[in-house]
Amino acid sequence: MDHKLKILFVATEVHPFAKTGGLADVSSALPSALKKLGHDIRVIMPKYPCTTKAGKTIEPLNLNVDISTGNTCHKGYLFQSELSEGIALYLIEQSEYYDREHLYGEPDCEYSDNVERFSYFCQAVLEACKKLNFQPDIIHCNDWHTGLIPVYLKTQGDSWFSQTKTLFSIHNLGYQGNFHHSSFAATGLDDSVFHSDGVEFYGQFSFLKGGLMYADVLTTVSPAYSKEIQTPELGFGMEGILQQRSDQLHGILNGVDDTVWNPETDASLITHYGPQSLSSKNTCRQDLEKALSLQLNKDTPILCMITRLSEQKGIDLIMQAQEALNNLDLSLIILGTGEKHYESFFQQWQEKRPDRIVAAIKFDESLGHRILAGSDMILIPSHYEPCGLTQMYALKYGTVPIVRDVGGLKNSIQEFNLKTKKGTGFKFETPKKEFLLKSLQKALGCFKQRKTWEKLMLNGMNQDNSWEFSAQQYSNLYQKSLLP
């Protein structure tokens, strides 16, 4: 490593303290991998009620982070815990904003004061650096909730941060933090940044655009997605900015934290298994069938989906393919929550076919591990997928992915070749039910050839998806951004 850096990693969710999706996994695993490279990395997030349930000690630091907006002072307090391996995790307590059941909103709508909640967070992060006497070389921001940090740094001329550079990571461009222009005043930013080369986005005010315009370096979570978001199809209106900044935009594939996702050590499983003990995966399958009251022939494959139930995830393709899926010899297990009409669709399907369909409409991390271990295949038919972590977890568990050939799915899964026996899964390019079904039929045919299927499983289990390589790429970008 060229140089040991001081890095502040900023996120609104970090596993195991708070999690709604893959961002939490990245925010835990990437800092750990960067620490191993010798950097002084610290992580900061809001303190929610759920953070106290992580089984970690959280101590008050007796340091205030008070932010004034107009005539109002919003008082906050700093707490400290440990993420792993000596990595400090700071939590910002502000009960008015974060003492709520959910992180971003109720199941059907976002909180109406999210502008205030996350503009406070962005300012409080910077104030916390001073209170902690920590002058970071790099502030690594993640997703729209942190998008104003680069804006505050570039426009407020604070000498404490005169040498600090910012890196802004896009985990999903579809979530932008766009709000009515009247809410801009709550940020405390000067009106001079509300323009088309600033935070203004088609008359609205955009947190995400702030990050895209003002950060020194931009990253996203796979090489393919970094290209896709520069197109009108997947740019969500931001493609012009991303084309303009393409020299500063880098795609780095996420990794897998094998301290959490590893069938050889996973505490959620009834028994452990690995490439040398594949037969024990069958014990996990039997345990899963028992837990979900399924009675299946041992030759009937279990297909799973562990996903947010949203349009992005291609649930519409499953709905269109429902009749054809009913006629196939397989069982389908769905774990996830999301849009109500999708939840109802799967619940009604289970009522009609309780012998073959299981709809677990909930967020259950432990059950997710058991489903991955007990299933034969996982289906990920996303319309777009910035990175996707589930397919990489599945590979580790010997559960064969059937995926749409987009984004991180394109980069992490190689089509299995029946002749050469190389590859790790099955892919389809066109988002139509017939192409999904063709890939699924190919997988089902392969499943019947036991020796071939085991080779396919082992290909995935032996693929290196660790964080080490990705962390080195981030480290190189940090170093490069600091060059004069």
C-alpha positions in Angstrom: 0.0 0.0 0.0 1.3 3.4 -1.0 0.1 5.4 2.1 -2.0 4.8 5.1 -5.1 7.0 4.8 -7.7 8.3 7.2 -11.1 7.4 5.8 -14.6 8.2 7.1 -17.2 5.8 5.6 -20.7 7.3 5.8 -23.9 5.2 5.4 -27.4 5.2 6.7 -27.4 1.4 7.3 -24.6 -0.9 8.4 -25.0 -4.6 9.2 -25.6 -5.8 11.9 -26.8 -2.4 13.4 -29.5 -1.6 10.7 -30.4 -3.2 7.4 -32.9 -2.9 4.7 -30.8 -4.2 1.8 -27.4 -4.8 0.3 -26.0 -1.3 1.3 -25.8 -2.5 4.9 -23.8 -5.6 3.9 -21.3 -3.4 1.9 -21.1 -0.9 4.7 -19.9 -3.6 7.0 -17.7 -5.7 4.8 -15.9 -3.1 2.7 -14.5 -1.1 5.7 -13.3 -4.4 7.2 -11.4 -5.2 4.0 -10.0 -1.7 3.8 -8.8 -2.0 7.5 -6.8 -5.1 6.4 -5.0 -2.9 3.9 -3.7 -0.8 6.7 -6.0 2.2 6.5 -7.5 4.1 9.5 -11.1 3.6 8.6 -14.1 4.7 10.7 -17.8 4.3 10.0 -20.6 6.6 10.9 -24.4 6.2 10.7 -27.6 7.4 12.4 -28.7 5.8 15.7 -32.1 4.1 15.2 -34.0 2.0 17.8 -32.9 -1.2 15.9 -29.2 -0.4 16.4 -29.4 -1.4 20.1 -30.6 -4.9 19.1 -27.3 -5.7 17.2 -25.8 -7.4 20.3 -23.0 -4.8 20.4 -22.0 -2.5 23.2 -22.9 1.2 22.3 -21.4 3.8 24.6 -22.2 7.6 24.8 -19.2 9.8 24.0 -20.5 12.9 25.7 -20.1 14.9 22.5 -22.8 17.0 21.0 -23.5 17.5 17.3 -25.8 20.4 17.1 -26.9 21.8 13.8 -28.8 25.1 13.3 -31.2 25.7 10.5 -32.7 29.1 10.4 -33.6 29.9 14.0 -33.9 26.2 15.1 -31.1 24.3 16.7 -31.3 20.5 16.3 -29.4 18.8 19.1 -27.7 15.5 18.5 -25.3 13.2 20.4 -22.5 11.0 19.5 -22.2 7.3 20.5 -19.5 4.8 19.7 -19.5 1.0 19.1 -17.2 -1.3 17.3 -17.9 -2.7 13.8 -15.2 -5.4 13.7 -11.4 -5.8 14.1 -11.0 -2.5 15.9 -13.1 -0.4 13.5 -14.8 2.4 15.3 -18.5 2.8 14.5 -20.0 6.2 15.4 -23.7 6.6 15.7 -25.5 10.0 15.7 -28.5 10.1 18.0 -31.2 12.7 17.1 -34.4 11.3 18.5 -36.7 13.7 16.6 -35.4 12.3 13.3 -34.2 8.8 14.0 -36.2 7.4 16.9 -38.6 5.6 14.5 -39.5 2.0 13.6 -38.3 2.3 10.0 -35.2 3.8 8.5 -36.6 5.7 5.5 -40.4 5.6 5.8 -43.5 3.5 6.4 -44.0 0.5 4.1 -46.2 2.5 1.7 -44.5 6.0 1.8 -41.3 7.7 2.7 -41.2 10.0 5.8 -42.4 13.5 4.9 -39.4 15.1 6.7 -36.6 13.1 4.9 -35.1 16.3 3.6 -34.6 17.5 7.2 -33.5 14.0 8.5 -30.8 13.5 5.9 -29.6 17.1 5.5 -29.1 17.1 9.3 -27.2 13.8 9.0 -24.9 15.1 6.3 -24.1 18.2 8.4 -23.8 16.3 11.6 -21.3 13.9 10.0 -19.0 16.9 9.3 -19.5 18.3 12.7 -18.7 14.9 14.3 -15.3 14.9 12.5 -14.4 18.1 14.4 -15.7 16.9 17.7 -13.8 13.7 17.3 -10.7 15.6 16.2 -10.6 13.4 13.1 -9.4 15.0 9.8 -10.2 12.4 7.1 -8.2 12.3 3.9 -11.3 10.7 2.3 -15.0 10.8 3.1 -16.7 7.9 1.4 -20.4 8.7 0.9 -23.0 6.1 -0.1 -26.3 6.7 -1.9 -28.5 9.7 -1.9 -28.9 10.1 1.8 -25.3 11.2 2.0 -25.3 13.2 -1.3 -25.1 16.6 0.3 -21.8 16.0 2.1 -19.7 16.8 -0.9 -21.9 19.9 -1.5 -21.4 21.3 2.0 -17.7 20.6 1.7 -17.3 22.3 -1.6 -19.4 25.4 -0.8 -18.7 26.2 2.8 -15.0 26.6 2.7 -14.3 24.9 6.1 -10.5 24.9 6.6 -10.8 21.7 8.7 -11.6 19.8 5.5 -9.2 21.7 3.2 -7.3 18.5 2.3 -10.3 16.2 2.4 -11.5 14.5 -0.8 -14.9 12.8 -1.3 -15.9 9.6 -3.1 -19.6 9.1 -3.8 -20.8 5.5 -4.4 -24.1 4.9 -6.3 -25.6 1.7 -5.1 -28.9 2.2 -7.0 -29.5 5.2 -9.3 -33.2 4.6 -9.2 -33.3 6.0 -5.6 -32.5 9.7 -5.9 -33.8 11.7 -3.0 -35.6 14.2 -5.2 -37.9 16.7 -3.3 -40.0 19.8 -4.0 -37.9 22.9 -4.5 -39.6 24.5 -1.5 -37.9 22.0 0.8 -34.4 23.2 -0.2 -34.3 25.9 2.5 -34.2 23.2 5.1 -30.7 22.2 4.0 -29.1 25.5 5.1 -27.3 25.6 1.7 -27.0 28.8 -0.2 -29.4 29.5 -3.0 -26.4 29.7 -5.3 -26.2 25.9 -5.6 -29.8 25.6 -6.7 -29.2 25.5 -10.5 -28.8 23.0 -13.3 -25.1 22.5 -12.6 -25.8 22.2 -8.9 -28.6 20.4 -7.0 -31.5 21.4 -9.2 -33.1 18.5 -11.1 -36.0 19.4 -13.4 -37.3 22.0 -11.0 -36.9 19.7 -8.0 -34.0 19.6 -5.5 -31.9 16.4 -5.6 -29.7 14.9 -2.9 -28.3 12.4 -5.4 -27.4 15.1 -8.0 -25.5 16.9 -5.3 -23.3 13.9 -4.8 -22.9 13.4 -8.5 -21.9 17.0 -9.2 -19.8 17.8 -6.2 -17.9 14.6 -5.2 -14.3 14.3 -6.4 -14.7 10.6 -7.5 -17.8 8.6 -8.4 -18.2 4.9 -8.1 -20.9 2.4 -8.7 -21.1 -1.3 -7.8 -20.3 -3.1 -11.0 -18.4 -2.4 -14.3 -21.5 -3.2 -16.4 -23.8 -0.9 -14.3 -21.3 2.0 -14.7 -21.9 1.8 -18.4 -25.7 1.2 -18.2 -26.3 4.3 -16.1 -24.9 6.5 -18.9 -27.8 5.5 -21.1 -31.3 6.9 -21.2 -32.8 3.4 -20.4 -31.1 3.2 -17.0 -29.8 6.7 -16.3 -33.1 7.8 -14.7 -32.5 11.4 -16.1 -29.0 11.5 -14.7 -27.3 10.0 -17.7 -26.1 13.4 -19.1 -24.3 14.2 -15.8 -22.8 10.7 -15.7 -21.6 11.0 -19.3 -20.1 14.4 -18.4 -18.3 12.9 -15.4 -17.4 9.5 -17.0 -13.7 10.0 -16.5 -14.4 10.2 -12.7 -16.9 7.3 -12.7 -15.6 3.8 -11.9 -17.5 0.4 -11.6 -16.2 -1.8 -8.8 -18.0 -5.1 -8.2 -19.0 -5.7 -4.6 -17.7 -8.7 -2.8 -19.0 -11.3 -0.3 -18.3 -11.1 3.4 -17.5 -14.7 4.1 -17.5 -14.2 7.9 -21.3 -13.8 7.4 -22.1 -15.8 4.2 -20.3 -19.1 4.4 -22.0 -22.5 4.6 -18.9 -24.0 6.3 -19.4 -21.7 9.4 -23.0 -20.3 9.1 -24.7 -20.4 12.5 -28.2 -20.3 11.0 -27.7 -23.8 9.3 -28.6 -27.1 10.9 -25.3 -28.5 9.5 -22.3 -27.1 7.7 -21.1 -28.0 4.3 -18.6 -27.0 1.6 -17.1 -28.1 -1.7 -15.7 -31.2 0.1 -18.9 -32.1 1.8 -21.7 -31.4 -0.7 -24.0 -34.2 0.6 -24.6 -32.2 3.8 -26.4 -29.6 1.7 -29.2 -32.2 1.4 -29.6 -32.1 5.2 -30.1 -28.4 4.9 -32.8 -29.0 2.3 -34.6 -31.5 4.5 -34.5 -29.0 7.4 -35.9 -26.3 5.1 -38.7 -28.5 3.9 -39.6 -29.4 7.5 -39.5 -25.7 8.6 -41.8 -24.6 5.7 -44.1 -27.7 5.8 -43.1 -28.9 2.3 -43.3 -32.5 1.3 -41.3 -32.9 -1.9 -39.9 -35.8 -3.9 -36.1 -35.6 -3.6 -35.9 -35.2 -7.4 -38.0 -32.0 -7.3 -35.8 -29.0 -7.4 -36.3 -26.1 -5.0 -36.1 -22.7 -6.7 -35.9 -19.7 -4.4 -36.2 -15.9 -4.7 -34.8 -13.7 -1.9 -35.7 -10.2 -2.9 -37.3 -6.9 -2.4 -40.8 -7.2 -4.1 -40.5 -4.2 -6.4 -40.8 -3.6 -10.2 -37.0 -3.3 -10.5 -36.7 -7.0 -9.4 -38.6 -8.3 -12.4 -41.6 -9.6 -10.4 -43.8 -8.8 -13.3 -42.0 -11.5 -15.3 -42.9 -14.1 -12.6 -46.5 -13.0 -12.8 -46.6 -13.4 -16.5 -44.9 -16.8 -16.2 -47.1 -18.1 -13.4 -49.1 -20.6 -15.4 -46.0 -22.1 -17.1 -44.3 -22.3 -13.7 -47.3 -24.2 -12.3 -46.7 -26.8 -14.9 -43.1 -27.4 -14.1 -41.8 -29.9 -11.6 -40.4 -27.5 -9.0 -41.1 -25.8 -5.8 -40.8 -22.0 -5.4 -39.9 -20.3 -2.2 -40.2 -16.5 -2.0 -38.7 -14.5 0.9 -39.1 -10.7 0.9 -41.4 -7.7 1.4 -42.3 -4.8 -0.8 -45.1 -3.4 -2.9 -48.5 -4.6 -1.6 -49.8 -6.0 -5.0 -46.7 -8.2 -5.4 -47.0 -9.4 -1.8 -50.7 -10.3 -2.4 -49.8 -12.0 -5.7 -47.4 -14.4 -4.0 -49.7 -15.0 -0.9 -52.6 -15.9 -3.2 -50.4 -18.2 -5.3 -49.4 -20.0 -2.1 -53.1 -20.4 -1.1 -53.8 -22.0 -4.5 -50.7 -24.2 -4.5 -49.6 -24.8 -0.8 -47.8 -28.0 -1.8 -45.4 -26.2 -4.1 -45.4 -22.4 -3.3 -44.1 -20.8 -0.1 -44.5 -17.0 0.3 -42.6 -15.8 3.3 -43.6 -12.1 3.2 -41.2 -10.8 5.8 -37.6 -9.7 6.3 -35.8 -12.6 8.1 -32.0 -12.7 7.7 -31.7 -16.1 9.4 -34.4 -17.7 7.2 -32.6 -16.2 4.2 -29.5 -18.2 5.1 -31.5 -21.4 5.5 -33.4 -20.9 2.2 -30.1 -20.4 0.3 -28.6 -23.5 1.8 -31.7 -25.7 1.3 -32.5 -24.5 -2.3 -31.1 -25.9 -5.5 -31.5 -22.7 -7.6 -32.1 -19.0 -7.2 -34.0 -16.9 -9.7 -33.1 -13.2 -10.1 -35.0 -11.8 -13.1 -34.2 -8.1 -12.4 -34.9 -5.4 -15.0 -31.8 -3.7 -13.8 -29.3 -4.8 -11.0 -26.5 -2.4 -10.0 -24.6 -5.2 -8.4 -26.7 -7.7 -6.7 -25.2 -9.7 -3.8 -27.7 -12.5 -3.5 -26.4 -14.3 -6.6 -22.9 -14.2 -5.1 -24.1 -15.5 -1.8 -25.9 -18.3 -3.7 -22.7 -19.3 -5.5 -21.0 -19.7 -2.1 -23.9 -22.0 -1.0 -23.9 -24.1 -4.1 -27.3 -22.7 -5.2 -27.2 -22.2 -8.9 -28.3 -18.7 -10.1 -30.7 -18.1 -13.0 -30.4 -14.4 -13.7 -31.1 -11.6 -16.2 -27.9 -10.6 -18.0 -27.6 -7.1 -16.7 -25.5 -5.0 -14.3 -23.6 -6.9 -11.6 -25.4 -10.1 -12.6 -23.6 -9.9 -16.0 -20.2 -9.4 -14.3 -20.6 -12.1 -11.6 -22.3 -15.0 -13.3 -20.9 -16.9 -16.3 -23.3 -18.9 -18.5 -22.8 -22.7 -17.9 -21.5 -24.6 -21.0 -22.7 -28.2 -21.0 -19.8 -29.3 -23.2 -16.9 -27.7 -21.5 -18.5 -27.8 -18.0 -17.4 -24.2 -17.4 -19.6 -21.4 -16.0 -21.6 -20.8 -12.8 -25.2 -20.3 -13.8 -27.8 -19.5 -16.5 -28.6 -16.1 -18.0 -31.2 -14.6 -20.2 -31.0 -11.2 -21.9 -34.5 -10.2 -23.0 -36.9 -9.3 -20.2 -39.7 -11.5 -21.4 -41.3 -14.6 -19.8 -40.3 -16.9 -22.7 -36.6 -16.1 -22.3 -36.8 -16.6 -18.5 -38.6 -19.9 -19.0 -36.0 -21.1 -21.6 -33.2 -20.4 -19.1 -35.1 -22.1 -16.3 -35.8 -25.2 -18.5 -32.1 -25.4 -19.4 -31.3 -25.4 -15.6 -34.0 -28.0 -14.9 -32.5 -30.3 -17.7 -29.0 -29.9 -16.2 -30.4 -30.6 -12.7 -31.4 -34.1 -13.8 -27.8 -34.9 -14.8 -26.4 -35.3 -11.2 -22.7 -35.3 -12.0 -23.0 -32.3 -14.3 -25.0 -30.4 -11.7 -22.5 -31.1 -9.0 -19.7 -29.7 -11.3 -21.8 -26.6 -11.8 -22.3 -26.2 -8.0 -18.6 -26.6 -7.4 -17.7 -24.0 -10.1 -19.8 -21.4 -8.1 -18.6 -22.5 -4.7 -14.9 -22.2 -5.8 -15.3 -18.8 -7.4 -13.4 -16.1 -5.5 -15.9 -13.3 -4.7 -14.0 -12.0 -1.7 -13.7 -8.3 -0.8 -9.9 -8.1 -1.0 -9.7 -7.3 -4.7 -12.5 -4.7 -4.6 -11.0 -3.1 -1.5 -7.7 -2.7 -3.3 -9.5 -1.0 -6.2 -11.2 1.5 -3.8 -7.8 2.1 -2.1 -6.2 2.9 -5.4 -9.0 5.4 -6.2 -8.6 7.1 -2.8 -4.8 7.4 -3.4 -5.4 8.8 -6.9 -7.9 11.4 -5.8 -5.4 12.8 -3.3 -2.7 13.4 -5.9 -2.0 17.1 -6.6 
